[in-house]
Amino acid sequence: MRVEAFSPGHITGFFLPMRHTDALRSGSRGAGLSISLGARSVVSSSEGTGKIEVLLNGTHCSAPVTMHAARALLGGKQLDLSIDTELQIPIAQGLGASAAGSLSAALAVAQLTGCGRQEAFEAAHRAEIANNTGLGDIAGIYRGGMEFRRKEGLPPYGIVDRFGEELDLVIAVVGPATSTAEFINDEVKMNQVQTAGEECVNVFAERRDADSFFRISRVFMEKSGIGTPEVRRALRAIDGLGQGSMSMLGNTVFATGDVEKIEEALSQLGRTFRCKVDVQGARLVSSSGL
C-alpha cells in the first residue's frame, strides 16, 4: 500500500517560547505563515516487523524527527514502512523543513495505519518538541495561511487565528545553515527572545494584519539580537521595494512587494525561491492499494 502527502513549509516572523510538561500544550506564541514550498512524502507499507526506513531527497538518513513521528503512529502494528521524502526547501534555514518533512510523512503513515489527521499532527508536533527542532511550526501549518499563535500548543490546546491574505513571496538564503536545537538550548539567547517576543506578541494582538506582521517581525529581529550581518545586508538591499524580515531561525529573508525587483536584488546575495502563502494546509495527495 502506498500513500503520498504534502506539507507546506512554515516561516515564523516573531515568537515567544512557551514550554510545559505536556508537549501538546508546549510551543510558542507569535506569528508566521505557511508557504507553498514544503515537503512531499511517499510512504509504502508491507507486512513485517515494524521496520522503518527513511530516504530524504533520495538518500538514506536517520531523520530523527520523521522517525519519531512515524514510530508513534505505527505503534505495535506489524508493518514495515518505507518513507521517501522530497524537500523543496533547504534544511536549517528557518523554513520549517523538519516540520514539513515529518508532517507530510505523518499524514501518510496515519492513513496507512488507520490513525486520524489529528493524531498525525500530534505525532509531528511531539516529535518537533522532543528533538528541539521547532516550537510553533506544526501549530502554524495546522491553521495555514498567515497565522497568529495567540496561545501556545497544538490546537485544540493552542489557539491559532488566521489574518492577512494570500501574498506572493520571495525567499533568499543568504548565509550558512543554523541549528535550531542549539539556539533553543542557549539560555542567554532565549532570555533575549523571551523579552522581545512578549513585547511583540502583545503589540501585534492589537492590530493583526500583514503590514503589522512584517513591521513587528523586523522589530523582533533587532530587539532579540537574532539578526545576522548577512540578513541585515539583504534587508537593506530591498529597502523601498516592499516589506521583508528574517525567517526564524535561519540566515534567510522573506519578502513581498515588487517581487521581480526583490528577487533580482536578493539573487546577488544568495539562493532565491519564489512561492506564495499557502492556505490549503497539509494534505493527502494520493493513495493506492488501500
C-alpha positions in Angstrom: 0.0 0.0 0.0 1.2 3.5 -0.9 0.2 7.0 0.2 1.6 10.4 -0.8 1.1 13.5 1.2 2.3 17.1 1.1 3.0 19.7 3.9 3.8 23.3 3.3 6.9 24.8 4.9 6.5 27.5 7.6 8.1 30.8 8.4 8.0 32.4 11.8 8.4 36.2 11.9 8.5 36.6 15.7 7.8 34.2 18.6 7.6 33.8 22.4 8.7 30.3 23.5 6.3 28.6 26.0 7.2 25.2 27.4 5.1 22.9 29.5 5.3 19.4 30.8 2.8 18.3 28.2 4.3 18.6 24.7 0.9 19.2 23.1 0.5 22.3 25.3 4.0 23.5 24.6 5.1 25.6 21.7 5.3 29.3 21.0 3.1 32.4 20.7 3.8 34.6 17.7 3.0 35.0 14.1 4.1 33.4 10.8 2.9 32.0 7.5 2.8 28.7 5.6 4.5 28.7 2.2 3.6 26.8 -1.0 7.0 25.1 -1.0 7.5 22.3 1.5 7.8 18.5 1.6 6.3 15.7 -0.3 6.4 12.2 1.2 5.6 8.9 -0.4 5.1 6.2 2.2 4.8 2.5 1.4 3.8 -0.3 3.8 4.1 -4.0 3.8 3.6 -6.8 6.4 6.7 -7.0 8.6 8.2 -6.4 12.0 7.9 -2.7 12.5 11.0 -1.6 10.5 11.1 2.0 9.3 13.5 3.3 6.7 13.6 7.0 5.6 15.0 8.5 2.4 15.5 12.2 2.2 16.0 13.6 -1.2 17.0 10.1 -2.4 19.5 9.4 0.4 19.0 7.1 3.4 19.2 9.0 6.6 18.3 8.8 10.3 15.8 11.6 10.1 15.1 11.6 13.9 12.0 13.9 13.7 10.3 12.0 11.0 11.3 8.7 12.6 9.9 9.8 16.0 6.5 10.8 14.4 6.3 7.7 12.3 7.1 5.4 15.2 4.4 6.9 17.4 1.8 6.3 14.7 3.0 2.8 13.9 2.7 1.7 17.5 2.9 -2.1 17.7 1.5 -2.8 14.3 3.4 -5.4 12.4 4.1 -3.3 9.3 7.3 -2.2 7.7 7.3 1.4 6.4 9.4 3.0 3.6 9.3 6.8 3.8 10.6 8.7 0.8 10.6 12.5 1.4 11.5 15.2 -1.1 12.2 18.6 0.4 11.6 21.6 -1.8 13.2 23.9 0.8 16.7 23.9 2.4 17.3 22.4 5.8 18.2 24.5 8.9 17.3 27.9 7.3 14.1 28.8 9.2 11.7 27.5 6.6 10.2 24.7 8.6 11.8 21.8 6.7 11.8 19.4 9.6 8.1 20.2 10.4 7.1 19.8 6.7 9.1 16.6 6.3 7.8 15.0 9.5 4.2 16.2 9.0 3.9 15.0 5.4 5.3 11.6 6.4 3.0 11.5 9.4 -0.2 12.2 7.4 0.7 9.4 5.0 1.6 7.0 7.8 -1.6 7.8 9.7 -3.6 6.9 6.5 -1.8 3.6 6.3 -2.2 2.7 10.0 -5.8 3.8 10.5 -5.0 6.8 12.6 -6.7 10.2 12.1 -5.5 13.5 10.9 -5.3 15.0 14.4 -3.1 12.1 15.5 -0.7 12.8 12.6 -0.4 16.5 13.7 0.1 15.4 17.3 2.8 13.0 16.4 4.7 15.6 14.3 4.3 18.3 17.0 5.6 15.9 19.7 8.5 15.0 17.5 9.5 18.6 16.9 9.3 19.4 20.6 11.3 16.3 21.6 14.0 17.0 19.1 14.2 20.7 19.7 13.8 21.4 16.0 10.8 23.8 16.3 8.2 25.1 18.6 5.4 26.6 16.6 5.7 25.3 13.0 3.3 22.5 13.3 0.7 24.6 15.0 1.1 27.2 12.3 0.7 24.7 9.5 -2.3 23.3 11.3 -4.1 26.6 10.7 -2.5 27.5 7.4 -2.2 30.9 5.7 -0.9 33.8 7.7 -1.4 32.9 11.4 -1.3 34.4 14.9 -0.5 31.8 17.5 -2.0 33.7 20.5 -1.9 30.7 22.8 0.9 28.1 22.6 0.4 24.5 21.8 -1.2 22.4 19.1 -4.9 23.1 18.6 -7.2 22.5 20.4 -4.8 23.3 23.3 -3.2 26.1 21.3 -5.3 28.9 19.8 -4.3 29.9 16.3 -6.1 32.6 14.4 -5.7 33.5 10.7 -5.1 37.0 9.5 -3.9 38.7 6.4 -4.1 37.5 2.8 -2.5 35.4 0.1 0.8 37.0 -0.9 3.5 36.4 -3.5 6.8 35.9 -1.7 10.5 35.9 -2.4 12.7 33.9 -0.1 16.5 34.2 -0.1 19.0 32.1 1.8 21.9 34.5 2.4 24.1 32.7 4.9 25.2 29.4 6.4 22.7 27.0 8.0 21.8 27.4 11.6 20.9 24.9 14.4 17.5 25.5 16.0 18.3 23.0 18.7 21.5 24.8 19.7 19.7 28.1 19.8 16.8 26.8 21.8 19.2 25.4 24.4 21.2 28.6 24.7 19.8 30.3 27.9 21.2 33.7 27.2 19.8 33.9 23.7 16.4 32.6 24.8 16.2 35.2 27.5 16.6 37.9 24.9 14.0 36.2 22.7 11.6 35.9 25.7 11.7 39.7 26.4 11.4 40.7 22.7 8.8 38.1 22.0 6.5 39.0 24.8 6.5 42.7 23.7 5.9 41.9 20.0 3.1 39.4 20.7 1.3 42.0 22.8 1.7 44.8 20.2 0.6 42.5 17.3 -2.5 41.4 19.3 -3.8 45.0 18.9 -3.6 45.1 15.1 -3.4 41.8 13.2 -2.6 42.4 9.6 0.2 41.8 7.1 1.7 45.3 7.4 2.0 44.9 11.2 3.4 41.4 10.8 6.3 42.5 8.7 7.0 45.6 10.7 6.9 43.8 14.1 9.0 40.9 12.7 11.7 43.5 12.0 11.4 44.9 15.5 11.7 41.4 16.9 14.8 40.6 14.9 16.6 43.7 16.2 15.4 43.5 19.9 16.1 39.8 20.2 19.6 40.2 18.8 19.0 37.3 16.4 19.6 39.3 13.2 22.9 38.3 11.4 25.1 40.6 9.3 24.1 38.6 6.2 20.4 39.1 6.9 20.7 42.8 7.6 22.6 43.3 4.4 19.9 41.5 2.4 17.2 43.6 4.0 19.0 46.8 3.2 19.2 45.6 -0.4 15.4 45.6 -0.7 14.6 48.7 1.1 11.9 50.6 -0.8 10.9 47.5 -2.9 8.5 46.0 -0.4 8.3 44.5 3.1 10.6 41.8 4.4 12.2 40.3 7.5 14.2 37.4 8.8 12.9 33.9 8.9 13.2 32.4 12.4 15.7 30.8 12.8 17.8 30.9 9.7 20.1 33.1 7.6 17.1 33.6 5.4 14.9 36.6 4.5 11.4 36.6 3.2 9.7 39.5 1.4 6.7 40.7 -0.5 6.1 43.7 -2.7 7.7 44.2 -6.1 8.7 40.6 -6.3 10.5 40.8 -9.6 12.9 43.6 -8.3 13.2 42.0 -4.9 14.3 38.7 -6.4 16.7 40.5 -8.7 18.3 42.3 -5.7 18.4 39.2 -3.4 19.7 36.9 -6.1 23.0 38.8 -5.9 23.3 37.7 -2.2 22.2 34.1 -2.2 19.8 31.4 -3.5 16.3 32.7 -4.1 12.9 31.0 -4.2 9.5 32.2 -5.4 6.4 31.0 -3.6 3.0 32.1 -2.2 1.4 32.0 1.1 -0.2 28.5 1.3 -3.8 28.5 2.5 -4.6 24.8 1.9 -2.5 23.3 4.6 -1.0 19.8 4.9 -2.9 17.3 2.7 -3.0 13.9 1.2 -2.1 13.8 -2.5 -2.8 10.2 -3.5 -3.3 6.7 -2.2 -3.3 3.3 -3.8 -3.8 -0.3 -2.6 -5.9 0.7 0.4 
